[in-house]
Amino acid sequence: MSTPSSQPPGEAPSRAEAASRAEAPSQAEAVSRAEAVSRAEAPSRAELIGMLTAEVREQQIAYDRFHDAVADYLGLNRSDLRCLDILDLAGRQTAGELATRMGMSTGAITAMLDRLEKTGYVRRLRDPGDRRRVLVEPTELAGERGREIYGPFGEQVEPMFARFTDAQLALVRNFLRMGNAFYELQTSRIEQLARRAGR
């Protein structure tokens, strides 16, 4: 006598077996249900944007705390440190260029450069192409301190980036560029509000 699991070819399945087959979902149905559950558990677009915004703010807080520690270690304030960062990225700048980039008055920039020159982190020199122009550049001491602080970043950041594809890294870069442009606009807006308020 054959069992339900060993019926000869062509023989109709038993009622129990037919009912079992009817209740069991196909692979496609199972995948569809799993995707539906996944979509239901995933955050909405608005929620995802909110989460992303919160992470950017958290990063800014961590970034500020780190640079507060760096400035304190170097005996500088945050404006001094930002000036050194600009010079490291952009190279030699005039006082006027730095004033524009930092959103500071010429007088405030002059006082800051006097302070940085006294501490040995920047030096002023004549522009070889135009002796009337004075350029500002970081000194060897600034480079040494920079390598001391940021040197370990290379070996620690590389494994973090290794998990991303080139396309994903390009996406992150574009996101950061978009954020930089966004904050330039917002900074200009706030500065205009301050001027209207006479501040």
N, C-alpha and C positions, 0 to 999 in steps of 0.2 A: 504494500500500500504506500502510495507516495504522500509525503507531507506537503503542506501549503508552500514550503520554500523550494520544493523540487518537483513542481508540476511539469509534465511533458509539454514540449512546445505546442502552441496552438490551443492548449486547454484553457478555458476561462478561469480567471482567478476566483478565489473564494470571496464571499461577501466581506469577511473580516479584512482580507488583504486589499480588496478594492477600496474599502473605507479608509484603511491606513494610507493608501496611496493618495487618496483624495485630500486627506488632511495634511500630508507632508508637502510643504511649499517647494517649488522648484528652486534651483540655484539662483536664477535670475530674480525670482520673487524675494528670496532671502537677502540678496545684495540690495535690492530696491528698498526693502524695509530697513536695512542697516543704514543706508544713505539717508533715509527719511529721519531716522533717529539722530544721526549725526548732525543733520541740518537743524533739527529741533534743539539740540544741545549747544550748537555753535552760537556765538553772540551775533546779534544783528549788526548791520553796518554802522548804525548810530552808536551802538554799544562799543564796537571795535574802535571807532574813531575816538570815543571818550577814553577808552583804555590806553590808546596810543598817546593821546594828549597828556594823560596822567603820567605815563612813563617818561615822556619828554620833560615834563616838569620835575619829576624825580631825578632825572639825569642832570638837570640844571642845578638842582639843590646839591647833588653830589659834586658836580663840577665846581660850584662856588666854594664849597667847603674845602675841596682839595686846593684850590688856588688861594684861599685864605691862608692855608697852612704853608704853601710855597712862599707867599708874600711875607708872612711872618718870619719864616726861616731866613729869607734873604734880607730882612730888615727894610722892606718896601711896603707901599700901600698898593691897593688893587689897580689904581690908575697907572702907577709906575710899572707894574707887572704887565698890564695890557700894552703899554708902549713898547716894552721889550719884546713882547709876542709879535706885535706888528712889524717891528724891525727885523725880527728873525724870519718872518714869512715873506716880507716885501723887499727887504734889503734897505739900503740907505734911503733916508727920507729927509726932506726939509722940515723945518719947524712948522711951516704953514701946512704942508701935506699931513703931518701928524695931527695938527689941530683939527683939520677937516675930518680925518679918519676917526678921531676920538671924540669929536663933537665938543671940543674945548676952545676957550678963547686963546688968542695969541699970548696974552699975559700969563695965563695958567700953564700953557705949554712951556713957556720960557722958564717959569719957576720949577716945573717938573724936570726939565732937562738940566737945569742947574743942579738940582738935587741928585739926579742920576749920574751926572758927570762927577760930582763930588764923591759919590760912593764907588766910582770906578767902573760902572756898568755901561756907560756910553761915552763917546767922544764926538766932538764937533770938528769938521774939517772943511776946507774950501773945495767947492766943486771944481774938478780939473777942467771941465768944459766951460765953466763960467765962474770966474774968481769972485764975482759978486754974490754968488749963492753959497750958503753954508749948509752942509749936509750933516746928518746925525747917523751914526752907526754903532752897533754894539761892540764892546771890547772883547778881548780874549778872556777876561775874567767872567763876563756874561756868558760866553760860550762854555767855559769850564763848569760854571754853576748849572747851566742848562743841561749839559751832558750828565752831570751828577744826578739831577732830578728826573730827567726824562729818558736817560739812556736805557734803564731797565724796561721801558715801555715796549721796545722792539721785540725782545724775546718773549714777553708776556702777551703781546697783542697778536703775534703771528699765529699761535694755536687757535685763538678766538676766530680769526679770519679764515682759517683753514677749513672750517666747516661750511663755508659759503661758496657758491659757484661765482665765477666772474660776473655772470649776469645779475646775480643777487647783490654783489658788491656794488655794481654800477647802479642798481636800483636804490640802494641805501645812499650812495653818493648824490644821486639826483634828488632824493628826499631831503637831504641836508642842505643842498643848494637852494631848493625851494624854500626851506625854513629860513635860511639866511636872508633871502630876498624879502620874505614876508616880514621879518623883524626889522629890516631896514625901513620898510614902509611904515611899520607901526611906530618905530622910533621917531621918524620924521613927523608923524601925526601928533605924538605926545609933545615933541619939542614945539610944534606950532601952537598947541593948546597952552603950553607954558608961556610962550611969548605973548599970546593974547591976554593971559592973566597977569602979565607984567612980572613974571618970575624969572 
